[in-house]
Amino acid sequence: MITREQIPMVIDHPLYDRDGDKVGEIKHVYLDDATGRPEWLCVKTGFFGMKETFVPIRDANVVEDHVEVGYDKARIKNAPNVDVEAGGHLSAEEERELYRYYELSWEEAWQQANEPGESGWAHTGGLREQERLGRGGETLAGDAMAGETAMTGRGTTSGDAMTRSEEHLRAGTETHTTGRARLRKYVVTDEEQVTVPVTREEVRIEREPITEANLDQAMSGPEITESEHEVTLHEERPVVTTETVPVEQVRMTKDEVTENQTVSGQVRKERIDVEGDVDDDPRRMR
């Protein structure tokens, strides 16, 4: 186990896993708020070292010019993401998640923090007080270690003032695919009726009496004969053909419709209670 005095020996030094593979560079060491003892190593991993991962310090050992831990490289790199820029302090929930991931006992750590002679919550109300205050850690890294100074969480006091913080909801939007539409052209056959005028020839018998005007023509042939006269008849019949003509153009366009939707979420707010002989008359506040 690495002690607080060994912290300068591990900062900016490589971290190796249990198989001897290099994981990354140690950039921060987080101290336990309750005991002041080192609890977490913060290691730069990933391509060009763009990710920081937390590793328990309890099984870590300084070996020559590097530190070795009892976890493999894959397990360390897949640890839960923690925002190391958020004030340099682990929240209680963040540390609980790390404990669960590394299969460490939170209750066992709590009991160790309350052993006689240890600083921390030994006389502050037990587990309930632990839940209220959290077990986040301070970070000691780089130049901050030289002066034994550290960044603290936002819940601490500064002078005679205590900062009260709260969470605010921030709502945004993200785009999801809800469906697709396409134009598809296909052929159907309909029955249509069109009226067409047609013409046909019919035979009509005309009888003309013999008069002096046509007597000579009528007497020009033989007196009694047999003869035939044939007439050819014609008629029109409807003929159906088709022609293709353009009738319209069809296209698809998208319109944006804006509507208001109400979203909700849970936010946490800190409250400050006044205890003891304090005059909190607002008329006396300046």
BELLINCOR-V779745 format. One record per residue. RES is the residue in one letter. OMEGA is omega in whole degrees, 0 to 359 (* if undefined). BURIAL is 1 if it has 16 or more other C-alpha atoms within 10 Angstrom, else 0. Layout:
RES;OMEGA;BURIAL + RES;OMEGA;BURIAL
//
This chain:
M;181;0 + I;179;1 + T;179;0 + R;180;0 + E;182;0 + Q;184;0 + I;179;1 + P;182;1 + M;184;0 + V;180;1 + I;180;1 + D;176;1 + H;182;1 + P;176;1 + L;179;1 + Y;180;1 + D;185;1 + R;180;0 + D;180;0 + G;178;0 + D;180;0 + K;180;1 + V;182;1 + G;181;1 + E;178;1 + I;183;1 + K;180;1 + H;171;1 + V;181;1 + Y;180;1 + L;177;1 + D;179;1 + D;186;1 + A;188;1 + T;185;1 + G;181;1 + R;176;1 + P;182;1 + E;184;1 + W;169;1 + L;178;1 + C;191;1 + V;174;1 + K;179;1 + T;175;1 + G;182;0 + F;184;0 + F;175;0 + G;184;0 + M;182;0 + K;177;1 + E;185;1 + T;180;1 + F;179;1 + V;178;1 + P;183;1 + I;187;1 + R;180;0 + D;182;0 + A;179;1 + N;175;1 + V;180;1 + V;181;0 + E;185;0 + D;180;0 + H;180;1 + V;178;1 + E;178;1 + V;184;1 + G;178;1 + Y;178;1 + D;187;1 + K;182;1 + A;181;0 + R;181;0 + I;184;1 + K;180;1 + N;179;0 + A;180;1 + P;179;1 + N;177;0 + V;180;1 + D;183;0 + V;179;1 + E;184;0 + A;175;0 + G;180;0 + G;185;1 + H;177;1 + L;173;1 + S;179;1 + A;182;1 + E;178;0 + E;181;1 + E;176;1 + R;181;1 + E;177;0 + L;178;1 + Y;181;1 + R;183;0 + Y;181;0 + Y;177;0 + E;177;0 + L;182;0 + S;177;0 + W;182;0 + E;179;0 + E;178;0 + A;179;0 + W;179;1 + Q;178;0 + Q;179;0 + A;182;1 + N;176;1 + E;180;0 + P;179;0 + G;178;0 + E;175;0 + S;177;0 + G;189;1 + W;187;1 + A;182;1 + H;185;0 + T;175;0 + G;173;0 + G;188;0 + L;181;0 + R;178;0 + E;177;0 + Q;179;1 + E;183;0 + R;184;0 + L;184;1 + G;178;1 + R;179;1 + G;184;1 + G;173;1 + E;179;1 + T;174;1 + L;185;1 + A;172;1 + G;183;0 + D;181;0 + A;182;0 + M;184;1 + A;181;0 + G;181;0 + E;176;0 + T;182;0 + A;173;1 + M;181;0 + T;179;1 + G;183;1 + R;182;0 + G;182;0 + T;180;0 + T;177;0 + S;184;0 + G;176;0 + D;182;0 + A;177;0 + M;181;0 + T;176;0 + R;182;0 + S;176;0 + E;178;0 + E;175;0 + H;177;0 + L;172;0 + R;184;0 + A;175;0 + G;180;0 + T;171;0 + E;187;0 + T;177;0 + H;175;0 + T;182;0 + T;180;0 + G;179;0 + R;176;0 + A;179;0 + R;173;0 + L;178;0 + R;181;0 + K;177;0 + Y;188;0 + V;172;0 + V;180;0 + T;178;0 + D;177;0 + E;179;0 + E;177;0 + Q;180;0 + V;179;0 + T;182;0 + V;175;0 + P;178;0 + V;183;0 + T;175;0 + R;180;0 + E;177;0 + E;180;0 + V;177;0 + R;182;0 + I;176;0 + E;178;0 + R;183;0 + E;179;0 + P;179;0 + I;179;0 + T;178;0 + E;183;0 + A;183;0 + N;182;0 + L;182;0 + D;180;0 + Q;181;0 + A;183;0 + M;186;0 + S;183;0 + G;178;0 + P;186;0 + E;180;0 + I;180;0 + T;171;0 + E;181;0 + S;178;0 + E;174;0 + H;186;0 + E;178;0 + V;178;0 + T;180;0 + L;179;0 + H;174;0 + E;176;0 + E;177;0 + R;181;0 + P;177;0 + V;183;0 + V;172;0 + T;178;0 + T;172;0 + E;182;0 + T;179;0 + V;175;0 + P;182;0 + V;178;0 + E;173;0 + Q;181;0 + V;177;0 + R;177;0 + M;174;0 + T;179;0 + K;175;0 + D;176;0 + E;179;0 + V;182;0 + T;176;0 + E;181;0 + N;175;0 + Q;181;0 + T;177;0 + V;181;0 + S;178;0 + G;181;0 + Q;177;0 + V;179;0 + R;179;0 + K;176;0 + E;176;0 + R;180;0 + I;177;0 + D;179;0 + V;179;0 + E;177;0 + G;183;0 + D;181;0 + V;176;0 + D;182;0 + D;178;0 + D;183;0 + P;181;0 + R;181;0 + R;180;0 + M;181;0 + R;*;0
//
